[in-house]
Amino acid sequence: MSNHQLLLSFLFLPAAWILYGWYCLLLNYLVARKIGVPLVILPISHENPLWMIVDKTFIPLFKSLPFGSGTFTRYNWRGWEFEDKNKSHLELGDVFIAVTPGKNWLYLCNAEALLDVFHRRADFSRPLELLEMLNVFGPNLGTTEGQQWQRHRKITASCFNEQNNDLVWAETVRQARGMLQYWSSTDSVRSTAEDTRVLSLHVLSSAGFGKSYPFESSTAASAATNSASYKQSLQLILDNCILLMVVGQKNLSKSWLPNKWKRIYQATLTFKQYMTEIYEEEKRSMLQGKPESNNLMTSLVRASRDMAGAENEEPRMKDSYSTMNNPAGLTETEIYGNIFVFNFAGHDTTAHTLAYAIVILAAHPEVQDWIAEELQSVLGDQKPEDWSYNGSFPRLKRCLAVLLETVRLYTPVPVAKSTGKQPRTLTVGDKTITIPAHTMVIPSHIALHTHPRYWGPDCLSWRPSRWISAGVNANSSAGAINNPLASEHVKAPHKGSFIAWSEGARNCPGKKFAQVEFVAVMAGLFREWRVEPRLERGEDERMARKRVMRLVESESGHVLLLQMLHPEKAALAWRRR
């Protein structure tokens, strides 16, 4: 074969791939135009794995070109929704479709229509192919559908109970005080985001496995202990979920792969071994009749046993499991799968939200004063170890409002639905549309959370007080009449307009867990202390606050979740009140 023929052969494959992509794009366009909603045409599929790796590199280059301001650079990259906010839906309406060579993506920003989508679970299912990475250790609540999902949901829901919330509260207060002790001992804190990840991991370790560790800043060297091994392995897994999904756990052990990949594989083995040890320990405790602990592993094992229908029946081993023989209990593998998804869903989501809130609070001293007033009223001079979950958490409404407002504007996890194998009808406003089969249905959570229809003219402003309403209601205590703070309550938003924890039957089972953890951190940090941005040369306090907020807005993006890309640039200082 001549060099000329070899070159033509080499060029043929990418040319054929491009032509096939354009052909698929044309077919999807012909399907989408029949729906009767605005269309946005995109040349590259959102789910294209190669594009997901390079999009953040190439899009800025395209934007710098004279013709680089079209729909491609506006919509064809991960995280465009955060930059766009509500603009597209204000321009195009409550529903529009992004046509790509892979699938059509229908974006929806209408509270009533979204409630319909969430409640019609059989019609609008979760696209499980996008959640495959969560199956690292076994099937779980996030990767099952139908009767299997119902079985997982029934068992896992019982684990998130008030006893576990009490444990979460106590452990988070302890971790927050340890974190504050470190932060207040240094003039400039640049490790806020990494330290909130440490805190979140420790809370999950305690609430998930009953293992408690002292807070240690991410900047400190970790001792080579079993606990460090467990924590480091989980952290490595969480940091490399996309790689695990693309390559697969077993494939990472190949001898010719980079050492970093092999370390990730070893981390999965370490974490699996740790879960197995805790699982076996819990089985022995059950057989010996020891009292039940309140951690998630204990609750999951015992709930699975109870659901299996026999008081002395253990969760079945993976190889012996049969849905026909054991329709209620979880297998050992499924228990590991759910414990992992608890860690995955509850770790970085909470950590990133805490990092956002703390940095934004540094730029809003008036909000710090607002929550400190509540903390002084509720907690007074009590020692932190005397703060009780039942006596404190329900009364800290302003602290909860800080969380609600932060996840309104910085929702960490998007939600995706699909029409599946059948077309579905949906009423949006005064129009009923038919959505073709195999169409992705995307709740436009950022647009929904920032739409002036639901949140007023200051919809883009971070204002936690929007969640608080003063006045006596049916749930107010007798003393509320004479105590303005006691009479405050959290306002419910327009139904369907706030989906930070999803909606319907598949809403997040760890919602209360996250709320308790966040509020406990606010209590541990802000009762006696305040935070402010470190001044840079030539700055006054007002300039520093504006700089921090510009950093939050301009340097946030999706890696796996929405997060600040360079939080270390926001140097903070902690001062006693």
C-alpha positions, 0 to 999 in steps of 0.5 A: 500500500502506498503512502498516499493510500495509507493517508487516505485510509487514515483520514477515512475513519474520522471523516466517516465518523463526522459524517455519521454524526451529522447524519444522526444530528439530522435525524434527531432534528427531524424528530425534535421539530415535530414537538413544536418548541424552540430548538438549539442545534449542537454538533457534539453530544453532551454525553460524548466522553472525549468531549467531556474531557476536552470541552473546558479547554476548547470552548474558551479557544472558540469563544476567542474567535470572531465567530465564537459567540454562537449556540455552540460555545453557549450550550455545548459544554459541561456546566453551561447552565450555571453561567447561563442562569435563567437567560435561555428560558427567559429568551426561549420560554419554559421548554426548549430542546437541545438537538445533538447527534446522540440524543435530544435534550429537553430542558424544562423550567416550569414548576407545575410541569416539573412536579408532573415529571417527578411524580410520574416515575414510571413515565419519566425514569432516571437514565441509569446509563448516566449513573453507572459509576455508582455501581462500583461496589454493587447495585444500589438505590441510585442505579435501580428501577421498578420493584428493585428500586422499591426494595432498596428505597424501603430498606434505606429510608428506614436508616435515615432516622432521628437516632441517626440525625442525633448522631450526625448532630453531635459528631458535626458539632465536634468536628466543626469545633475542631475545624474552628480551632485550626482556622482561628489559630492561623492568620490566613486560611486558604484550605476552606474547601479541603477542610470542609471535605475532611469534616464531611468525610469524618461525619460520614465515617461516624454516621455511616460506620460508627467510627469517629476521628478527630478533625485534622486539617487537610494541610496537616500530614496524616498518620499511616493508620487504618483510619487514614487508609480508609479515609484516603481510599474513599477520598481517592475513589470519590475523586476519580469516579469518572475514571472508574466509570469509563475504565471499570474497576477491574481494568484499573489493575492492569500492570501496564497502566499508570501507577495512579490508576493502580492506586485507585484500584487498590483504594477500591479494594481497601474500602471494600475490605473496610466495609466487609470488616464492619459488616462482619462485625455487625453480623457478630453483634446481631448474633450475640444480641448486642444493642443496635447502634445508630450508624447507617451500616448497622441500620442497613444490615438490621433493616435488611434482615428484618425485611427479609422476614425472619428475625435470625436471617442474615442478608444473603451473600451475593452468590446465593441471592435470588430475587424470587427467594428473597424479595425483601432483603438486600444482598451483601453486595447491595449493602456495600453498594448502598453504603458507597452511594451514601458516601458518594452522595453525602460527601462532596455535595455537603462539603462544596455547599459548606465551602460556598456558604462560608466564603459567601458569608465572609462577604456578607457580615450582616448575614453573619450577625443575623445568624449569630443573633439566632445562635445566641438566642437558642444556645446562649452560653451552653457548652457545645457538648451540651447542645442537643439535636432535639432542643437546638436544630428545630429552632435554628431556622436562620441557619437552615435558611443559609443552607436553602439559599446557598443550594438554591443558587449553587445546587451541587447535583443536577437531576436527569430524567428520560422518556424511556422507550415510549413517547410521553405527553406533558402539559407545560403552561397552556400547551400539551406537547408529545415528547418522543421516546429516548429523549432526555428530560432535564429539569433546569434547576438553576434556571428554576431556582433563579427565575423571577416568576418564582423568586422575584426581581432579586432572584440572582441575589444571595439573600437567606432572609427570603426564606424566613417569615415572622409571625405566629403560626400553628407550630409556634410555641407559647413563648413565640408571641413575646420572642420575635425569633421564636415566632419566625418560621421557614417559608415554603417556596412556590411548589415545584420551584425548588428541587435541590433535593429532587422531588417526588418518590425519588427525592434524596433520602439524605436530605435531613442528614445534610440539613442537620450537618450544615446547621450544626457547622453553622452553630459550631462556627458562628456563635462566637466567631466571624469570618472575613476576607483577607485584605490584599494590597490596596483593598479595603473591606468593601473591595475585598468582599466584592472580590470574593463574590466575583471569585465565587461567580466567575470561578465556579464550574462542574467537575463532577459536581458544581464547585468553586474551582479555585477556592484557595484564592479566597483567603479568609481570617477568623476573628472572635466576636 
